[in-house]
Amino acid sequence: MAKKLVIVESPAKAKTIEKFLGRDFEVRASMGHIVDLPKKGLGVNTRKDFTPKYEVIEKKDRLIDELKAASKRADEVFLAPDPDREGEFIAWSLQNVLGLKNPHRAVFHEITKRAVQEAIKQPRRINEDLFNAQQARRVLDRLVGYKISPLLWRRVQSGTSAGRVQSVALRLICDREAEIQAFVPDEYWSIIATLSKQQRSERFEASLIARLNDLEALNASESSAEGEESPAAASGSKAGKKGRIKVSSKEEADTILSDLKGATYSVLKYEEREQRRQPPFPYTTSTMQQDASSRLYFKPKRTMSLAQQLYEGIELGERGHQGLITYMRTDSTRISDEAQKMVKGFISQEYGQEYIGGGRTSKAKATTQDAHEAIRPTDVSLTPKSVKSYLSPEQYKLYTLIWNRFVASFMAPAIFDTVRADIGARQYVFRATGSNLKFPGFYAVWPREEDERLLPTMKVGEDLDFHGLKPEQHFTQPPPRFTEASLIKELEEQGIGRPSTYVPIISTLQDRGYAEQEQRRFMPTWLGATVNEVMNKHFPDIVDTNFTADMERKLDDVEEGRRSWIEFLRNFYGDFKVTMEKAEAEMDRVQAPVEEMDELCPDCGRHLVIRNGRFGRFISCSGFPECRYRRSFVNKTGALCPQCGGDIVERKTKQRKRLFYGCNNYPTCNFAIWEKPAPNPCPNCGGLMVIPKVGQDPVCYNEVILPQRKTEEQPTPDGSAAKKTTATRSKKSAASAASTEDEAQASANGKTATRKKTSATTTRKATSTSKKTSTTKAPAKKATTRKTAAKSATTKRATAASKKTATLPTE
């Protein structure tokens, strides 16, 4: 019988921890929260100090009974949910629901044997301030959501909702879209000269930067500015520094080209200097999500799920079950002294003493809780290569990213030899820059993002050979739409939300239909723009970034014990109640827009229209409700299906709502791909062109994409699941066929033996019941015929499906 009981959140963590603690401990999982506010109703008594009414979560009764029984058998109980506000709330609810007296609170910042055993030796009591901070957040969000959402249901559209943080995130997306729509591009030109040293074959490029008379002013502005010039400034954009030339039209560019005809190019200034590039900081939750999104194309929700698996533990063969990373919800870049010592020893052994750096940690912001270390490997000697065989491909990619980032942050800076040459041609000045990596430093483990450009050694006054001028037209670009990564970065910089809230915020925006992703960038839907407009008009404080950030700081004060959670809610609710009453009286009913189509209803002949509904856009008859005709709305890509010539349209998977592209003739045609199709066919083969990633040029699907489909997956045409590749599927099909053949043979042998044993009995029964048999013989034959026909039809469908599946691109 176990003398001590440890309760954690997940079974995976329980499995890992139980191996570390030995036979005297029993480890159970609460499966997350066991109580919550009710699904229906406010669940908060605003008249009695905002007392919440918690209810046991549905289907948790049996689990609670089991935990109660286990706690009664134990001499000591350790509550060990995750080490954050939410984990403290779970620990508090376990104490109250299970009726525990003075349970221990164990906190695991990493799931390793040493860390777990030390946490058990040094438990603490449940932190009431930490619990109250989570309780205050939960009640605050319930007050906002359950008061505003019903009003939006009545005045905008059923199914809409408002949230304290999600509404601010929606405003960021809508404000950025408004900037893009209002943006007026400005024209500018860059002029590039191709040069070389005299009688040398190696050529380099130099950009026009200034007139000779303005060079001194430009140098002065560059000296006062921090860092290197921006690419836009270097190319001659209007956004350049003082003294930089502005070429705003083709006429101006042609005038400069005319002035430079027959010009001699000579070196005015040549500088060589050493530049150090500092390593990155260790990962916080937001920077990990950003990098996983931009480098690995993982959605934040997927990133956090994989990180949770790495934190809770992986089976590592002889090493046993072990957590590979520290706790993954953190806003701190702090690293423990012990971990610093280990990583520096590893760097010295693997790369040499000169590669050891001081370690980079940023100064904590005012909004930083700093409760946990940065995200790092629990054991730096467990390199990605050494554990690759135990991880899934996605786990391996994320662990590699975390491991590389942590090691790089404690390596020496990279050292470059940089060169800059100012080159005169009549009254104009061109500039050429180059760099050469002198010492890689942290680049030994962290990938470089810039290209190396070399320049030859030059002397002031040296003449250069001229090989041509290239004028290029450009237009200033609007600010880009938010990606998941850039939205998380913006939320963090504005102090909105906390590490544990970024994923729910982004998921809610998409689940509610407020924003859609096009080429991995957020665009507000009509519903999102409408809700944002209503919230801005009637609830300006709720969607104000400063107000929301201030709420987060006040919640931090509650956690630190500097503020009462009841006082915090009372101060908020007084003003909010007045605002709510005013909105009830003034908010008008919003009519969803209707877009008429050049197509007639097949049922009644009236025009069809495109409407906006709870689940997105759809097509229906303009004569509704007299005519009930409706069908789903699809966005055509302009590309044609390579299998049947039909339109390729946008679709979404049923489970994750991931965007893919499929033939509009489904189920007759089952062509489906992830890559966005380009409308123009391949100039070489006439086949389908696709855009592999955002910002890349279209490539031929048959020549470039299909050869890479050995281990990747493709969507199924109905969006229900994913299909394995043709090669993989063939192997599995062969194995399955062989297995099925063996089973069929065994079954046939068994049936033959059974038939022999029962043949005599069957004959006797048939003889004794001949009258009954004669009356039911015809129906039996019909039943047998129907079964045979059904089997035959099933076989035909399976055969047809297998033929179709064989032509599918694989996932």
N, C-alpha and C positions, 0 to 999 in steps of 0.2 A: 504494500500500500504506500502511495506517494505521501511524503510528509510535507512537501511544499508544492504549491500550485502557482504556475505562472500563466497569465492570460495575455495573449497578444492579439493583434487584429486579424492576421491572415494565416491560413494553414501552412503556406510555404515558409513563413517566418517561424512558425511553431515547430515545424520539422527540423529546421536548421538549429534552433536554439536548444531543443531537447537533446541533441547530440552533444552540445557543449556542456550541459549541466549535469548529466549523469542520472543514475537510477533514483536518487532521492527527490527528483523533481518530475512533476507532470506538467506538460505544456499544452494549453488549450487555446483555441482561436475564437474570438467573439464575432468573426465575420463582419468587421466594421462596426458601425453604429448599432446599438440595440434599442435606443429610444430616439424620438424626434417629435417635432411639433406635428399636430394632426394634418392630414392631407386636405381635409375640408374645414373651413372656418379659420378665423385668425389665430386662435390658440394662444393668445396673449391677453391678459387682463390689464388693459391700459389704466384702469381706475385704482388698481392695487399694486403699485410699484412695478408694473409691467411683468407680473408674475407669469411665466410661461407654463403651459399645460402640456407636459410631455406624455407621449403615448408609446407603448412598446410597438416596435415596427412589426408589421404583419409577417407572419410565418417565423417569428423569432421565439415564440413561446417554448417550443421544445428545446431549442438550444439553451435558453435561459434556465430551464429545469435541469438540464445536464450540467451547466456551469454551477448552479446552486448545489447540486449533489456533490460535485467535485470539490467545491470550496468547503463543504461541511466535513469532508474526509481529511482535508489538509490542516496541518498545524499553522502554516503561514501562507498568505496569499500575496503574490506580487502582480500588480497591474502594470503591464508593459506595452501599451499602445505606442504609436509613433510619438517622437519627442517634439510636439508642436501644440498649438492651441486646440486643434481638433482632437489630437490624441489625449490631451488633458480632459476634454469634455467626455470622451469615451470612457476614460478611467473613472471619472466622477459618476457617470451613469451606471457603470458596472458596480461600483461601491454601493450605490443606492438601490438598484434593482435586485442585486444579489444579497442585500442586507449584510454587507461585510463591516466588521468592526476593526478600525485601524489597519487597513491593508497597506502594504508597502507599494511605493511608486518607483518602478525601475525604468531607467531611461537608456535606450540603446542608440547611440549615435552611429554605430557601425555594427554589423552582425559578424563579429569574429569571436573566437573563443576567449581571447584576453579581454576584449571590451565587454562581452556579455557577463563573464564571471566577475569583473570589477563592478559592473552596474548592480549586480545582485548583492555584492558585498557592501555597497554604499547606496542603499535606497533612500528615498525621501518621502515626505507626505505629499498628498495631492495639493498642487498649487492652486489655491482658490482664486488668486488674481488672474492666472492664466486661463482657468476655467471661465471666470466671469467675462474675460475679454472675448472668448469664443461665444459665450451665451449672449453678450451684448450685440455682437455682429449678427448672430442668427436672428435675434429679435428685431434688430434694426432692419435687416433685409426683409423680414416677414412683414413688418409694418409698411415699408415702401411698396413691396410687391403686392400684398393683399389689399391695400387701399387703392392704389392707382390702377392695377390691372383690370378690375371689374368695370371701372369707368372707361377704359380703353375698349373693352369688349363692347360696351353699349354705344360708344360714339365713333369708333374706328372700324373694328372688325373683330368678330369672335375669335378667340384663341390667342389674341395679342396679350403681351405682358410687359411690365416695366420692372427694372431692377436697379438697385442703387448704383452698381458698378457697370452692369451691362449697358445701361442707358448712356453712360459717359463714353464707353468704348464705341457705341453706335454713333454718338455725336462726332467723335474723332474721324470716323469713316465718312460720315456725311459732310463734315466740314472740308475734308480733303477733296471729296468729289466736287463740292461747290467751287473750290479753288481751281480744280482742273477745268471745270466748265467755263469759268470766268477768265481763264488764262488766254492772253493774246500773245502768240509767239512773235519774237523779234528776229529779223534776219541778220546774220553776220557771216563773214567770210574768213577763212584761214588761208594763208599763202605759205606753202612749204617749198623750200629750196633743197635740191639734191646736190650734195657737194662731195669732194674728196680731196685728199692731199694731192699735190701736183704729181702727175704721172704714177698714181697709185690706183689699184683696182677697187679697194675697199671704200664703199660709199656710205655716207650718213646723211641724215635729214636735219634741217634747221628751220624753225618756225619764225615768221615775221612777228616781232614783239613791239617795236617802237620806231619812231623817227629819231634820227640821230640827236636832234635838239632836245628831245624829251627823255633821253636815256638816263641823265643824271637824276631827274625826278622819279623815274621808275626805280632806279637803284635805291633811292632814299626810302620810297614806300615799301620796298621789299625788305629793307634792313629793319624797318620798324615793325613789320608784320611777323607773326610767329609761324614757323614751319615753311614748307615749300609752297609754291603757287599751285593753285588748283588747275586741273586739266582744262577747265573752261577758260581760265585766264590765259593759259599757255597757248590756246588755239585762237585767241583773238576775240573772245566773247566780249560783249558790252559790259559784262560783270567784272572786267579786269581791274588791276590796280591803277593808281594815278600815274599818268605818263604812258600807259600802254595804248598802242594804236587800236582804233576801232574802225573796222571795215564793214560798213552796213549795207552795201549793195553791190551788185555786179558792176555797175558803172565805176564805183570807187576802186574795186578790185582790178578792173581793166586799166584804170589810170595808173595804178601802182605797177602793174605788169609792163605798161608802156614806159614808165620811168626807168624800169630796171633793165630794159633792153641794152645789151652790150656792156652791162656793169661788171666791174671787177670785185670779187669777193675776197676780203682779207680779214684776219683775226684781229679784233679790237681788244679782247680780254680773254684770258684763259686761266681758269681756277681749278685746282685740285685740292680736295679736302677729305678728311675722314669723317664718316657719319656712322653713328651707332643706332641700331634699331632695337628697341627694348622688347623683351618677350611679353606675351599676353598674361593677363591675370588668370588665376584658377577659375573654374566655372562656378557661377551661382546658378540658381534655377533658371532665371530668365536668359542668361547668356548661353547656357547649355541648350535651351529650347531654340534659341535663335540660330545657333550654329548647326544643330541637328536639322533644322528646317532648311537652311541655305546650303549646307554641305551634303547632307544625307537625304534631303527631301522627305524627312519624317514630319508628320503633323505633331504639334505639341502634345496632344493626347496620347499618341503612340509613343512618343519620346518618354513621357512620364511613366507609362505602363512598363516599358522596357527597363527604365531606371529602377522602378520598384522591384522588378524581378532580380536585377543585379544587386540591389541592396539587401533583399530578403535572403538570397543565397542560391547558389548553383552547385550541383553535384560535380566535384572535381576529381573523381577517381580516388586515388590513394589519399588525397588531402581531405576527402569527405565533403560534406555540405558546408559552404562558406559564402558569406557576403563579399562581393567584389568591390563595392563602392560604399562610401559613407552616405549619410542621410541626404536625400536628393531634393528636399525642400528647404532652401536656405537663400539668404540674400547677402551673405558674408563671403569675403575672399580670404578670411583668416585660415591659417594652417597651423596645426599643433606643432610644438617643438619636436616631439618624437617623430612625426611624419617628415618634418624638414630634415632631420638628421638622416633618416632612412633614404630619402630621395637624393640627397647630396652624396651619400655614400654610393648609391647606385650609379649616379652620373659619373663620379670619379672612376669607378670600376669599368664602366662600359665605354665612356667617351674620353676620359682623361681629366686631370685636375683643372686644366684651363677652361673647361666647359662648365664648371660650377659657377652659378650666379648667386646673387644675394637673396633672390626670391622676391616675387612681386605680390604685394597685397595693397589694395586701394584703401584710402582713408574712408572710414565708415560715414555714410550719409546720415542726415538727420532722421531719415525714414528707415534706416537699416536696423533690424532687430538684433543681428549678430548673435543669435542664440546657438547657431551651429557652425561648424567649420564649412569651408568651401567643399564642393563636391570633388572627391579625389578617390583613387584606388585605396582599398584598405591595406594592401600589401603591394608596394611598387615592384617587387621582384616577380609578381605574377604578370608578366608581359602579355600583351594581346596574343602573341604567337603561341605562348605556352598554354593558354587556355582556349584557344580557338576551337579545338575539337570538342569541347564541352558546351559550346554556345551555339545558339541559332545564328544564322547570318546577320539578322538585325541586331541581336544582342552583341555580337562581335563588333559590328560597325560602331555602335554607341560606346562600348567599352574602350575601343581603340581611340575614339575621339576624346573621351575623358582622361584616359591614361596619357595620351600624347600631350594634352593641354596641361595636365598637372606637372609632368616632367619638364616640359618646355618652360613653364613659369619659374623654375628654379635653375635654369641654364643661363649662361652668359649672353650678353647682347650680341647680335650679329653686327659685324663691322664691314662697311662698304667703303671703297674708294670712289668718290663721286667726282665727276668732271663737268664743268660748264664753260662753254665757249660762246662769247658774243662776237658776231661776225658782221662787219659793215659792208654795205653795197650802196654807194652813193649816199643819199640822205636817209637810208633805212638801216635798221639793225635786225639781224636774225639771231636766234639762240638755239644751240644744240646742247643737249645734256646726255650724260651717260653714267653708268655705275658698274662697278665690278665688285663682286662679293669677295672680300678679303679673308674673313673668318666667319664660318657659318653660325657659330653659337647655337641658339635655340632652334635654328632652321635644320639642325641635324635630326630633329624629330617632328617639327611643325612645318607644314607645307608652305612654300613661298607663294605669294599671290601676285607679285610683280615680275615682269620680264627684265632680264639683264640686257642693257644696251651699252655697247662698248664704243668709245670714241678714240681716235688716234691721238697721239701726243702732238700738240701744236705749239707754236711760238707766236707771241704778239707781233703783228706786222706781217706775218706769213700770208702769202697769196694762196688761194685755193682754186681748184678746178671746178667749174660750174657744169652741171649736167641737166638742168631743167628746173622750171617752176611749176608748181601744181596748185591752182586755186580750187578751193572747195567751199560750197555753200552749206551753211548750217542754220538751224533755227533753235532758239532757246526752247527748252522743254519745261512743261508744267511739273510740279512736284509729283512723284510717282504715287500710285495707289498703295495702300498698306498691304504687305504680305503678312502672314501670321507672325513671322519673325520680327518685322519692323513694328507691327502693332504692339507686340509684347514689349519691345524696347521702348516705345512711346509711353505705354502704361507705366512702366517702371520709372522712366525719367520724370513723369508727371506725379509720381507717388500714388498712383491709383492701383488698388488691389495689392495682393501680397503673393509670394511664390506659389502658394497652394490654390490661388484663385484664377491664375491666367488661363488655364485650360478650360475651366467651366465657363468663363466669360466668352471665349471664342466659340465654344461649342453651342452655347445658348443663342448667340447671334445668328448662327447658321440654322440651328434646329427650329428657331422661331420664324425663319424666312425673312429676317431683317437684312441680311447680307448674303451675297453669293460670291463664289470665287471664279474668276475668269483668268486663266493662265496664272493661277496661284495668287491672284491679287483680289482684294475685297472690293466689291461694288455694292452700294446700297440698293435694295429693291424698292419698288414703289411703297410697299408696306413699311420698310425700314425708314425711308425718307419721311413718310407721313407721321409715323410715331415720333421720330426725332423732332419734327416741326411742332407737333402738339406738345411734347415734353418741354421744348425750349420756350414755348409761349406760356404754358400754364405751370410748369415746375422748373423754373430756371435754376434754382439752387441744386436740385437733384442732378442735373446734367452739367453743372459747373465743375470744371476740373479742380479748381482751387478748393471748392467746398468739399468735394469728395476726398481729396488728399488730406484736408484738415480732419475729416472724419477718421481716416486711417491713423493719423497722429494721435487723435484722442483715444482710439482703441488701444494704441500702444501705451498710452498713459494708464489706461485701465489695467493692462497686463503688468505694468511696473508698479501698480499699487498707488499711483499718484492721483487717481480719480475714481470716484464711485461709478459703477456701471449704471446704477439707477439714475443718478444725477445726469450722467451722459445722455441716457435715453429721454429723460424728462426735458432737458434743454432742447433736444432735437424735436420731440413730438409736439411741443407747444406751437412752434411756428409752422410745422408741417400740417397740423390739423387745420389751421386757418387757411393755408394755401389749398388744402384739399377741398374745403367747403367752397372756396371761391371758384375753383376749377369745376366743381359739380354744377355751379350756377351758370358759368360762362362758356364751357366747352361746347362747341357745335358738333353736329353729326357730320362725319366725313363720308362723301360718296366715292366709292372706288371707281377709277376711270375705266371707260369702255372704249376699246379700239376696234373700229369696224374693218372687216376684211372684204376683199374682192372675191368672195365665195358665197354661194347660196346654200341654205340649209337643205339637206337631202330629204328632210321630212315634210317641211312646209313651204320651202321656197324663199323664205325671208333671208336677209343677210346674216351671216355669222359674225360674231364679235369675239374679241379676246378680253376676258375678264381676269381680275385678280382675286384669288380666293385664299382660304386659310393655308392651303398646301401649295400655293404658287399660282402661276398663270394657267388658264385653261380656255378652251374654245367652246362657245355655246351659241344657241340661237338668240337673235335679238328679240324674238317673240316670247321669251321666257316671262311669266310662268305658263303661258298657254302651250308653248312648245318646249319640251324637256330635252331636246337633243343637246348632247355635249360630248366632247372628246378631249384628250390630253393635248397640250401645246408642246411643240417641239421646235428647237432652234436648228435650222439648217446651216451646215458649214460651208456649203457651196461646192464641196467635193463629191465625186461620184464613187459608188461602191465598186471596187475592182472585181467583185465576183458576179454581180448581177446588173450593175449600172444604175442602181437606185441612189437616192439621196442619202448621204451620211449625215446623221443628226446627233445632237448632244443627248446623252442619257446619264442616269445616275444609278449606282449600285444600291440595292435595297437595304443592305446592312449599314454601311458606313457613309452612304450618300456621296460616294466618290465619283467624280465626273469621268465619263468615258464616251467613246464615239462608236456608234453602230449603224448598221443599215436600216433604213426606214421600212424596208420590206420584211422585217422580222415578223413571224417565224419562218417565212419562206426562205429568207436568206439570213445566215447567222454570222455575218462578218462583224467583228468588234475589236477595237484597239484602244489603248490609253492615250497615245499621242494625238495631238490636235491636227486634223487634216488641213492641208493647204488647198485652195480652190483650183490652182493651176496644176495640170498633169506634169509628170516628169518629162523633161525635154529629150532624154535619151531613149527611154522605153515606153513612154506614154502612160506609165503606171501612176499609182497614188504617191503624192508628196506629203510628208508630215513634218511637223515642228517638234523635234525631240524634247527640247526644254525651252522655257521662256527666254526670249531674246536671241535664240539661235536661228540660223537660216534653215529653210525647208530642205529636207533630204529625201531621197527616194526610199520608199518603204521597203520595196523588194530587195534593193541592193545594200542598204545600210542597216535597217532595223531587223528584218527577218533573220539575217545570219547571226544576230546576237541573241536570239530567242531560245537559247539552249536550256537555261535554268530559270528564266523570268516567267512571269505569269501575265495572262491577258484576261480581260473581263469576258463573262459570258453575255450573250446578246440580251438575255432577259434581266441582267443585273443582279441575279440571285447569288452567284458565287463566282469563283475563278477556276479556270481550267489550267491544268499542267501543260507543259510544252509537248509538242508532237513526239519528240524523242523520248521524253520521260513517260508520256502516256503509252507509247508503243511498248516500252519495256514492261510497264505495269500491266498493260493489257495482255501481253504474252504470258506473264506470270499468272495473271488472273485466269486466263484461258486454260493454262495448264492445270492450275488448281481446280478449276471448275470441271475440267475433263476427268481428273482423278476422282473428284467427289461424285461426278455423275456415274463413273464406272463402278465405284464402291456402292453407290445407291442402287445401281442396276443389279449388281450381284446380290445385294441384300434383298431386293425385291423378288429376284428369281427364287432365292431360297424360301422366302416367305410364301411365294405362290405355290411352290411344291408342297410345303407343309399344309397349306390350307386348301389345296385343290379338292381333296376328298371331302372335307367338311363342307366346302362350298357346294359340291355336287349334291350332297345329302340334303342340305338346306334348300337348294333349288328344287329338288324333287318333291320335298315335303310341302313346299309353298308354291307349287306350280300355278295354282289358281290365282294367288295374290300377284305372282310375278307376271302372269299373262295380262292382268288388268293394269299393271304399272309399267309394262315393257316399253310402250311407245314414249311415255314421258321420260323414262330413263334414257332412252336413246337420244331424245331431244336434248336432255341435260348434258349428256356426254358430248353431243355434237356442239352445243354451245361452249362447253369448256374447251374442247379441241379448237374451236374457232377463235376463242379468246386467247388461248396460248399461241396460236398461229399469228394472230394480229399483234400480240405483244412481241413475239419474235421478230416480225416484220418491222415494227416500230423501232425496236432496239437496233436492228441491223441498219435501218435508215439513219437513226441517230448517230450510230458509230461512224457511218460514212460521212455525215455532216461534221461531226466532231473532229474527224481526221483533218479537215480542211481549215479548222479554226486556228487563228494565231493563239499561242499558248500563254498562260499567265505565269 
